[in-house]
Amino acid sequence: MLPRTIVDDFSDIGRELLHAESRGYRELQQYKWQLSGICSLLSHTHSIVVEKLEHIEAAQSLAEARIVVDDLQSYPLTNAFRAQGLCDIFEGFGKSLRRLLDVRQATAFASPPQPLTDTSKSGQWAQFCEILEGREAQVADLYARQLHAISDAVYAAAEADLPGIKTLVAQANAALTDQINDFDALSRDFARRSTR
């Protein structure tokens, strides 16, 4: 099981925003397309990591698994995201999301006060904006930290431990695949509402 991260928090916030939008928050209207795009972007970056995890699951030896694990470190993941042209997209979505946060905070003092999301999540939202604004390196580092236990296990393992490593990787793969499905659903919901 992967540790919970700010990405999970954003998924929760996304569902709250869908609920808030259904209650008629006009300031959300112009951000639905961006929110759909952010969810699609997260789904896409997850799929890059999932593909590497699938290579570990298919590895015939520990040496082969270690080669793939090296691709799950922060610097190689940064390069993978950069190769896909995601650098400016991360930054642009981070700035866009921060503007929505600023709008949310400004409207929280309106009468009656009805913030878009639980105010206790403001810090998580701001942190997520920072990660996106930090471009591909910060996003890659988030994945690398999340997958640190797999990396440690692969490098500490003996050849006979490969089946156990594959089980650990399969669990991480399943968790990321569940998140992909969640972000795909959120993206579709935001996109559908942006066409209204």
C-alpha positions in Angstrom: 0.0 0.0 0.0 1.4 3.4 -0.9 1.5 6.1 1.7 -1.1 8.9 1.3 0.2 12.0 -0.4 -0.9 15.5 -1.5 -2.2 13.9 -4.7 -4.8 12.0 -2.7 -5.7 15.2 -0.9 -6.2 16.9 -4.3 -8.5 14.0 -5.4 -10.6 14.7 -2.3 -10.6 18.4 -3.0 -11.6 17.7 -6.6 -14.7 15.9 -5.4 -15.5 18.8 -3.0 -15.2 21.2 -5.9 -17.6 19.2 -8.0 -20.1 19.3 -5.1 -19.5 23.1 -4.7 -20.0 23.7 -8.4 -23.3 21.8 -8.3 -24.4 24.3 -5.5 -23.9 27.1 -8.0 -20.6 28.7 -7.3 -20.1 31.0 -10.3 -16.4 31.5 -9.7 -15.9 27.8 -10.5 -17.3 28.1 -14.0 -14.1 29.4 -15.6 -11.9 26.9 -13.8 -13.7 23.6 -14.8 -11.7 23.1 -17.9 -8.4 23.6 -15.9 -9.6 21.3 -13.2 -10.4 18.7 -15.8 -6.9 19.2 -17.3 -5.2 18.9 -14.0 -6.9 15.6 -13.3 -6.0 14.3 -16.8 -2.4 15.4 -16.2 -2.2 13.5 -12.9 -3.7 10.5 -14.6 -1.1 10.7 -17.4 1.9 11.0 -15.0 0.5 8.1 -13.0 0.4 6.0 -16.1 4.1 6.8 -16.8 5.0 5.4 -13.3 2.6 2.5 -13.7 4.3 1.5 -16.9 7.7 1.4 -15.1 6.1 -0.7 -12.3 4.8 -3.1 -14.9 8.3 -3.6 -16.2 9.5 -4.5 -12.6 6.6 -7.0 -12.4 7.8 -8.5 -15.7 11.5 -8.6 -14.7 13.2 -12.0 -15.0 16.0 -11.1 -12.5 16.8 -8.8 -9.7 19.3 -7.0 -11.9 16.6 -6.2 -14.4 14.3 -5.0 -11.7 17.1 -2.7 -10.3 17.5 -1.1 -13.8 13.8 -0.2 -13.8 13.9 1.0 -10.2 16.6 3.5 -11.2 14.0 5.0 -13.6 11.7 5.6 -10.6 14.2 7.9 -8.9 13.5 11.6 -9.0 16.0 12.7 -11.7 15.0 10.0 -14.3 11.3 10.7 -13.6 11.9 14.4 -14.1 13.5 13.6 -17.5 10.6 11.3 -18.4 8.1 14.1 -17.6 10.2 16.6 -19.5 10.5 14.4 -22.5 6.7 14.3 -22.6 6.6 18.1 -22.7 4.9 18.4 -19.3 7.1 21.1 -17.8 5.1 24.2 -18.7 1.8 22.4 -18.3 2.6 21.6 -14.6 3.5 25.2 -14.0 0.5 26.7 -15.8 -2.0 24.4 -14.0 -0.4 25.2 -10.7 -0.8 29.0 -11.3 -4.3 28.5 -12.5 -5.2 26.4 -9.4 -3.6 29.0 -7.1 -5.9 31.7 -8.7 -8.9 29.5 -7.8 -7.6 29.2 -4.3 -7.3 33.0 -4.1 -10.8 33.4 -5.4 -12.0 30.9 -2.9 -10.4 32.7 0.0 -11.8 36.0 -1.2 -15.3 34.6 -1.4 -15.0 32.9 2.0 -15.7 36.3 3.6 -18.8 36.9 1.5 -22.2 36.9 3.1 -23.1 34.3 3.9 -19.6 32.8 4.2 -19.5 29.6 2.1 -15.9 28.6 1.3 -15.6 26.2 -1.7 -13.8 23.6 0.4 -13.1 22.8 4.0 -10.9 25.6 5.2 -8.6 23.1 6.9 -7.5 22.0 3.4 -6.2 25.4 2.4 -2.7 24.4 3.3 -2.9 21.2 1.3 -4.3 23.1 -1.7 -1.4 25.6 -1.5 1.1 22.8 -1.2 -0.3 21.1 -4.3 -0.1 24.4 -6.2 3.6 24.7 -5.2 4.3 21.2 -6.4 2.8 21.9 -9.8 4.4 25.3 -10.0 7.7 23.7 -9.3 7.3 21.9 -12.6 8.3 18.4 -13.4 11.1 18.1 -10.8 8.8 18.5 -7.8 6.1 16.3 -9.3 8.7 13.6 -10.0 10.1 13.9 -6.5 6.6 13.3 -5.1 6.5 10.0 -6.9 10.1 9.1 -6.0 9.3 9.6 -2.3 6.1 7.6 -2.6 8.0 4.7 -4.2 11.0 4.9 -1.9 10.1 1.7 -0.1 10.1 -0.3 -3.4 13.5 1.1 -4.3 14.9 0.2 -0.9 13.4 -3.3 -1.0 14.8 -4.0 -4.5 18.3 -2.9 -3.5 18.2 -4.9 -0.2 16.8 -8.0 -1.8 18.5 -11.2 -2.8 17.6 -13.0 -6.1 15.2 -15.3 -4.2 13.3 -12.3 -2.9 12.1 -11.3 -6.4 8.6 -12.8 -6.1 8.1 -10.8 -2.9 9.3 -7.6 -4.6 6.9 -8.3 -7.4 4.0 -8.6 -4.9 5.0 -5.2 -3.3 5.2 -3.6 -6.8 1.8 -5.1 -7.8 0.2 -3.5 -4.7 1.7 -0.1 -5.6 0.6 -0.6 -9.2 -2.9 -1.3 -8.1 -3.1 1.8 -5.8 -1.8 4.0 -8.7 -4.2 2.4 -11.1 -7.1 3.1 -8.7 -6.0 6.8 -8.6 -5.8 6.9 -12.4 -9.4 5.7 -12.6 -10.4 8.3 -9.9 -8.7 11.1 -11.8 -10.1 10.0 -15.1 -13.6 10.1 -13.6 -13.0 13.6 -12.1 -11.6 14.8 -15.4 -14.7 13.6 -17.3 -17.0 15.2 -14.7 -15.3 18.6 -14.8 -15.2 18.4 -18.7 -18.8 17.5 -18.9 -19.8 20.4 -16.6 -17.5 22.9 -18.5 -19.6 22.3 -21.7 -22.9 23.4 -20.0 
